[in-house]
Amino acid sequence: MALRTGDADIAAPLSPVFSRLAAANPALGLVHQPGTAFFWIALNTRLSPFDDVRVRQALNYATDRAALVAGLLGGFGQPATAPLASRTPFVHPDPAQLRFDPGDARRLLAEAGHGSGLRVAVATQAADEPLAEALQAMWAKVGVDLQIRRLEGGVYASEAFAAPRAKAAEGLGGVLASWSSGVVPDLQLRPLFDSASAAPAGANLGFYDDPEVDRLIDAAVGATDAGQRDRLYAAVQRRIVGAAPAVWLYTRDDLVGARRGVSGLSIRPGGELVVSGAVKS
């Protein structure tokens, strides 16, 4: 509203809901780029049935990421095809593993002994509730009952970073969360998937534990040759995707609304708005 009335020259970050309106308004403009705000559901790998890789893979196959980007982001985002944001260096997309395939989702659930249905409780914040509701509808089609636990910010942080025993007592199967690492792969892979980062110590909210992943993360960050680093990051991403400790969702674009007379704005990776070169005519 401030942009439309002229009370503000710049609004950032702009919600995807209003971005198309800003782009269509002759008095406004839209500055955007592929972002690094990465959304995922950390699955509790220490809680049955999510300790079964087949169940975790099934939830990924039950997720239509392209539909989420189109419906919730208005197209201002990229479906997740790796455990890294799409613009991160050394990202290795794996669209075959992270495809939308309800048939395979049902098959894996049946193989895991859940052909008659499965229930999963996921903690979320109010801002992400529409995303949780969209997933609820998608997963219902393969027999998964997603129970949304909407939590106030402080309670959410306490629940999300709780230790395994506390999450088991609450029956919490997953946590819907987001992360932005800029363009440094180690700042996403290590906090989210290294065993030393398991909650409450870090943001490995599903307690994923794989010594080989830990070794590969350490080797990649220490590699001085770009080719070797790329091979190591490719290997660690393949291993993480195969184990499916999370349901990967999408990366949201960086969006900035501005009055038409404003130029020279730029956005750094990670969404930081740079106005040092901006001018207003």
C-alpha positions as CSV (number, residue, x, y, z in Angstrom):
1,M,0.0,0.0,0.0
2,A,2.9,2.4,0.8
3,L,4.4,1.7,-2.6
4,R,1.0,2.3,-4.4
5,T,0.4,5.6,-2.6
6,G,4.0,6.8,-3.0
7,D,4.6,6.9,0.8
8,A,7.5,4.5,0.1
9,D,9.9,4.3,-2.8
10,I,11.1,0.8,-2.1
11,A,9.6,-2.2,-0.3
12,A,11.7,-5.3,0.5
13,P,11.2,-8.1,0.8
14,L,8.0,-8.1,-1.2
15,S,5.7,-11.0,-0.8
16,P,5.1,-13.2,-3.9
17,V,1.4,-12.5,-3.4
18,F,1.9,-8.9,-4.3
19,S,4.7,-9.2,-6.7
20,R,2.5,-9.7,-9.8
21,L,0.4,-6.8,-8.8
22,A,3.5,-4.6,-8.5
23,A,4.8,-5.8,-11.9
24,A,1.5,-5.0,-13.5
25,N,1.1,-1.6,-12.0
26,P,2.5,1.2,-14.4
27,A,3.6,3.2,-11.3
28,L,5.7,0.4,-9.9
29,G,8.5,-1.9,-10.9
30,L,9.7,-5.3,-9.6
31,V,13.4,-6.2,-9.1
32,H,13.9,-9.9,-8.6
33,Q,16.4,-12.7,-8.9
34,P,16.7,-16.4,-8.0
35,G,17.0,-16.5,-4.2
36,T,18.6,-18.7,-1.6
37,A,15.7,-18.9,0.9
38,F,15.4,-22.7,0.9
39,F,12.3,-24.4,2.3
40,W,12.2,-28.0,3.5
41,I,10.6,-30.3,6.1
42,A,13.2,-32.0,8.4
43,L,11.9,-35.5,9.0
44,N,12.5,-37.1,12.4
45,T,14.8,-39.9,11.4
46,R,14.8,-41.3,15.0
47,L,11.0,-41.6,15.2
48,S,9.1,-44.5,13.7
49,P,8.0,-44.7,10.9
50,F,10.3,-41.9,9.6
51,D,13.4,-44.0,10.5
52,D,12.5,-46.0,7.4
53,V,14.0,-44.5,4.3
54,R,11.1,-45.8,2.2
55,V,8.7,-43.6,4.1
56,R,10.9,-40.6,3.8
57,Q,11.3,-41.2,0.0
58,A,7.6,-41.7,-0.4
59,L,6.8,-38.2,1.1
60,N,9.2,-36.7,-1.4
61,Y,7.5,-38.5,-4.3
62,A,4.1,-37.3,-2.9
63,T,5.2,-33.6,-3.2
64,D,4.4,-31.6,-6.3
65,R,7.1,-28.9,-6.0
66,A,6.2,-27.3,-9.3
67,A,2.6,-26.8,-8.2
68,L,3.8,-25.3,-4.9
69,V,5.9,-22.8,-6.7
70,A,3.1,-21.9,-9.1
71,G,0.4,-21.8,-6.6
72,L,2.1,-20.3,-3.5
73,L,4.9,-18.2,-5.0
74,G,3.2,-17.1,-8.2
75,G,6.1,-18.6,-10.1
76,F,8.7,-16.6,-8.2
77,G,10.8,-19.5,-7.1
78,Q,12.4,-22.8,-8.2
79,P,11.3,-26.3,-7.2
80,A,13.9,-28.0,-5.1
81,T,16.0,-30.5,-7.0
82,A,18.9,-30.8,-4.5
83,P,19.6,-30.2,-0.9
84,L,21.1,-26.9,-1.9
85,A,19.4,-23.7,-3.2
86,S,19.3,-23.7,-6.9
87,R,21.8,-20.8,-7.4
88,T,24.4,-22.1,-4.9
89,P,27.8,-23.0,-6.4
90,F,28.4,-26.8,-6.7
91,V,24.7,-27.6,-6.6
92,H,24.0,-30.9,-8.3
93,P,20.3,-31.2,-9.2
94,D,18.7,-34.7,-9.0
95,P,15.3,-34.2,-10.6
96,A,14.8,-38.0,-11.0
97,Q,15.1,-38.6,-7.3
98,L,13.1,-35.5,-6.4
99,R,10.3,-36.1,-8.9
100,F,6.6,-35.9,-8.3
101,D,5.4,-39.6,-8.5
102,P,2.3,-40.4,-6.4
103,G,2.4,-44.0,-7.8
104,D,5.9,-44.6,-6.4
105,A,4.9,-42.9,-3.2
106,R,2.0,-45.3,-2.7
107,R,4.2,-48.3,-3.6
108,L,6.9,-47.4,-1.1
109,L,4.4,-46.8,1.7
110,A,2.8,-50.2,1.0
111,E,6.3,-51.8,1.0
112,A,7.0,-50.2,4.4
113,G,3.7,-51.5,5.8
114,H,1.7,-48.3,5.6
115,G,-0.5,-49.2,2.6
116,S,-3.6,-48.4,4.7
117,G,-2.4,-44.9,5.7
118,L,0.1,-43.0,7.7
119,R,-0.1,-40.0,10.0
120,V,2.6,-37.3,10.4
121,A,2.6,-34.3,12.7
122,V,4.6,-31.3,11.4
123,A,5.4,-28.1,13.3
124,T,5.1,-24.9,11.4
125,Q,4.9,-21.2,11.9
126,A,1.9,-19.1,11.0
127,A,3.6,-17.6,7.9
128,D,4.2,-21.1,6.5
129,E,0.7,-22.5,7.2
130,P,-0.5,-22.1,3.6
131,L,2.5,-24.2,2.5
132,A,1.6,-26.8,5.1
133,E,-2.0,-26.9,4.0
134,A,-1.0,-27.4,0.3
135,L,1.2,-30.3,1.4
136,Q,-1.7,-31.7,3.5
137,A,-3.9,-31.8,0.4
138,M,-1.1,-33.4,-1.8
139,W,-0.1,-36.0,0.7
140,A,-3.7,-37.0,1.4
141,K,-3.9,-38.3,-2.2
142,V,-1.4,-41.1,-1.3
143,G,-2.9,-41.9,2.1
144,V,-0.8,-39.6,4.3
145,D,-2.6,-37.6,7.0
146,L,-0.5,-34.5,7.6
147,Q,-1.4,-32.9,11.0
148,I,-0.4,-29.3,11.1
149,R,0.9,-28.0,14.4
150,R,0.8,-24.2,14.0
151,L,3.0,-22.7,16.7
152,E,3.8,-19.2,17.9
153,G,7.4,-18.1,17.1
154,G,8.9,-18.8,20.5
155,V,7.2,-22.1,21.0
156,Y,8.1,-23.1,17.4
157,A,11.8,-22.5,18.0
158,S,11.6,-24.5,21.2
159,E,9.9,-27.4,19.5
160,A,12.0,-27.3,16.3
161,F,15.3,-27.4,18.2
162,A,14.1,-29.9,20.8
163,A,16.2,-33.0,21.4
164,P,15.1,-36.5,20.1
165,R,13.5,-37.6,23.4
166,A,11.3,-34.4,23.6
167,K,10.2,-34.7,19.9
168,A,9.4,-38.4,20.4
169,A,7.3,-37.5,23.5
170,E,5.4,-35.0,21.3
171,G,5.1,-37.4,18.4
172,L,6.6,-34.8,16.2
173,G,7.5,-36.3,12.8
174,G,8.7,-33.2,11.0
175,V,9.5,-29.5,11.2
176,L,8.7,-27.1,8.3
177,A,11.5,-24.6,8.1
178,S,13.5,-22.4,5.9
179,W,17.2,-21.5,5.6
180,S,19.4,-19.1,3.6
181,S,23.1,-19.7,3.2
182,G,23.9,-17.1,0.6
183,V,26.1,-18.8,-1.9
184,V,28.3,-20.9,0.4
185,P,27.4,-24.6,0.2
186,D,29.0,-25.5,3.5
187,L,26.8,-23.0,5.3
188,Q,23.7,-25.1,4.2
189,L,25.0,-28.7,4.2
190,R,26.9,-28.6,7.5
191,P,24.2,-26.9,9.6
192,L,21.3,-29.0,8.2
193,F,22.9,-32.4,7.6
194,D,26.1,-32.9,9.6
195,S,25.6,-35.1,12.6
196,A,27.4,-32.6,14.9
197,S,24.7,-30.1,14.0
198,A,21.9,-32.3,15.3
199,A,19.3,-30.4,17.4
200,P,19.5,-28.8,19.9
201,A,23.2,-28.1,19.0
202,G,22.3,-27.0,15.5
203,A,19.7,-26.9,12.7
204,N,19.9,-30.6,11.8
205,L,16.3,-30.8,13.1
206,G,15.7,-34.4,12.1
207,F,18.9,-35.9,13.7
208,Y,20.2,-37.2,10.4
209,D,23.5,-39.1,11.1
210,D,25.7,-40.5,8.4
211,P,29.5,-40.6,9.0
212,E,30.2,-40.6,5.3
213,V,28.2,-37.4,4.8
214,D,30.2,-35.8,7.6
215,R,33.4,-36.9,6.0
216,L,32.4,-35.6,2.6
217,I,31.3,-32.2,4.0
218,D,34.7,-31.8,5.7
219,A,36.6,-32.9,2.6
220,A,34.7,-30.6,0.3
221,V,35.2,-27.5,2.4
222,G,38.9,-28.3,2.7
223,A,39.5,-29.0,-1.0
224,T,41.6,-26.4,-2.8
225,D,41.0,-27.7,-6.3
226,A,37.7,-26.6,-7.8
227,G,37.2,-29.9,-9.7
228,Q,37.8,-32.0,-6.6
229,R,35.5,-29.8,-4.6
230,D,32.8,-30.2,-7.2
231,R,33.1,-34.0,-7.2
232,L,32.9,-34.1,-3.4
233,Y,29.8,-31.9,-3.2
234,A,28.2,-34.0,-5.9
235,A,28.9,-37.1,-3.9
236,V,27.5,-35.7,-0.7
237,Q,24.4,-34.4,-2.3
238,R,23.7,-37.8,-4.0
239,R,24.1,-39.5,-0.6
240,I,21.8,-37.0,1.2
241,V,19.1,-37.2,-1.4
242,G,19.2,-41.0,-1.5
243,A,18.7,-41.1,2.3
244,A,15.9,-38.5,2.1
245,P,16.2,-37.1,5.7
246,A,14.0,-34.2,4.6
247,V,11.2,-33.3,2.1
248,W,12.8,-30.6,-0.1
249,L,10.3,-28.1,-1.3
250,Y,11.5,-24.9,-3.1
251,T,13.7,-21.9,-3.2
252,R,11.9,-18.5,-3.1
253,D,13.1,-15.7,-5.3
254,D,14.4,-12.4,-3.9
255,L,11.7,-9.8,-4.6
256,V,11.9,-6.0,-4.3
257,G,9.1,-3.5,-5.2
258,A,10.0,0.0,-6.3
259,R,8.4,3.1,-7.7
260,R,9.1,3.6,-11.4
261,G,11.4,6.6,-10.8
262,V,13.8,4.5,-8.7
263,S,16.7,2.8,-10.5
264,G,20.1,1.4,-9.6
265,L,18.9,-1.1,-7.0
266,S,20.6,-4.5,-6.7
267,I,20.2,-7.6,-4.6
268,R,23.1,-9.5,-3.1
269,P,22.9,-13.3,-2.9
270,G,20.9,-14.0,0.2
271,G,18.4,-11.2,-0.4
272,E,20.3,-8.2,1.0
273,L,19.2,-5.1,-0.8
274,V,21.9,-2.7,-2.0
275,V,20.8,0.9,-2.4
276,S,24.2,2.6,-2.6
277,G,23.9,3.0,-6.3
278,A,20.2,3.8,-6.3
279,V,18.8,7.1,-7.7
280,K,15.3,8.6,-7.8
281,S,14.3,10.7,-10.8
